[in-house]
Amino acid sequence: MAISLQDQLLKAGVASKKQANKAKADKRKKKGKAVPVDNEAQQQALTQKREKDRQLNLEREQQMAAKANLSQARQIIESNKVTIPREAEIKHQFSHLKFVKTILIDKALQAQMFRGQLTIVFMDEKYWLIPTDQAHRLHALQSDWVVELPKQETPDEDDPYADYEIPDDLMW
């Protein structure tokens, strides 16, 4: 067993039995008495500690929310991505990060993209096609992952060709 410091001092002859008893008595007296403390300083220190703890908790919550948004965005893409057939031969060009990019699609996917039903998204250095309604959800979570959302076109009131429909197979 370990010997207390008091017993070690007694054995070494540095302290006497009388001094040891006095130290024990003083220790008991201090336990019973409340030590006078500067109440203002204590309150200020407590307030500062609470503020620091609140800031740390807020930072942790923000980090957890960012992780949750990231995982939810990944899940949206993984569960809604459209598979592009291997026979796809039509080059669809779009701009992303100041560069012109190209993906190969087929006729059906091209028609859906022109109608605004599909949107291109960027995740893990790859481009994916997902339904536009899911792209709006993704845009709320990770706006930089959505390449470009289709614009909701409102017809111009003065447009003389408003009554004429543009064919889907029109190629420029």
N, C-alpha and C positions, 0 to 999 in steps of 0.2 A: 504494500500500500504506500501511497505517496504521503510524505510527511508535510504538514502545513508549514508555511513560511515562519509562522510564530514559533513553532517547535524547533525549527532549524536554527533560528536566532538564539533561542534559549540554550540549545546544545552547544552552539559556537561560543557562547558567553558574551555575545554582543548586547543582549538585552537581559534584564533581570525578571524574576517572576512577578515582582511588583509592577513593573512597566507593562508586562503582558496583561495583567489583570486590569490595569487602568485603561489600556487600549480597548479591551473587551467592553468595559463599562461605558466608555465614550461612544463606542459603536452602537450599543443598545440605546443610549440616550438620543443619538442622532436619528435612529429609526423612528422614535416616537415623535420627535419634533419635525414640524414642517419648516423647510429652509425658506427664508424669505426670498422671493423672486420678483424681478421687475415685471409686473403684469403687462405693461404696454409692449415691452420688447418681446415677451413671450407670445402675445397676441399677434404681433407683426410677423414674427417668425412662423407662427402657425398659418397665418394668412398667405404668406409667401409659399410655404410648402404645399398648401391646398391648390394655389394657382399653378404651381409647377406640375403637380400631379394631374390637374385638370387638362393642362396643355399636353402632357404625355399621353393621357387617355384619348384626347381628341386626335392626336397624330396616329395612334394605334388604330382607332376607328376608321380614319381616312385610308390607312394602308390596307386594312381588311376590306373596306368597300371597294378599293381599286382592284384588289385580288379577286373579289367576287365578280366585279364587272368584267374583268379579263376572262375568267373561266366561263361566265355566262355568254360572253361574245363568242368564245371558241365553240361552245356547245351549240349556239345558233347556227354557226357556219357548218359544223360537222353534221348536224342533224338535217340541214336543209340544202346542202350543196347538190347541184344538178350534175349528173355525170355527163361528160362530153364524150360522144361516141368516137371510136378510133378512126372511123371513116370520114370524120369531119374534114372538109377541104376549104371551106369559106374562111378567108382571113378577116377577122374583125379587128379594126385598129381603134385604139383609144389612147388618151393621154393620161399619164400618171407620173407624178413627181417630176414634171417638166420633160418627160420623155414620151415618145410615142411607142406604145406596146402593142403586141399582136397576139390574139388567141385564135385558135382554129375552132370553128363551130359548124354545125350543119344547118340546113334550111329551116327546120322546125325551131331550133334555138334562136336563129336569126329573126324569125317572125316574132317570137316571144319577146326578144330584146327590143325590136322596133315598136311593139305595142306597149312597152314599159312594164312587162310582167317579170322580167329578169334584170338583175343588177350585178355588176362585177364588183367583187370585194377582194382585198389583198390581205393574206395572212400567211405567215411563215414563208416568206419569199415566193409565194405562189398566188396565182389569180384563180378565183372560184366564181361560179355563177350561183346565185341564190335568188329566191323569189323576192320581189320588191317590197312586199309587206314585211318580210323578215329583215330586209336591208334597212328599213326605217327603224326597227327595233335595235339593230346593230349600230346604226348611226347614233342613237341615243346613248349607247354604252361606249363605243369606240369609234368616234367619228372619222379618225384618220384611216381606218380600215376600209371604208366604203370609198370606192374609186369615184363614182359619180351617180347620184340618184337621178332617176328620170324626172324631168320637170313636168309639172301639171300645167298643160297648156290651156289657157282660156281663150276662146275664139274672140277675135277682134270684131267689134260691132260693125265696123265699116268695111269689113272684108268682102269683096264682091264674089270670092270663090268659096265662101263658107258653106254653101249648099253642096259643093262637089267633094266627093270622098277621094282621098289619095290611095291608089292601089298599093297593097302590101308588097307586091313583087317589083315595085319600081326601084331600079338601080341607077345610081348617078354615075 
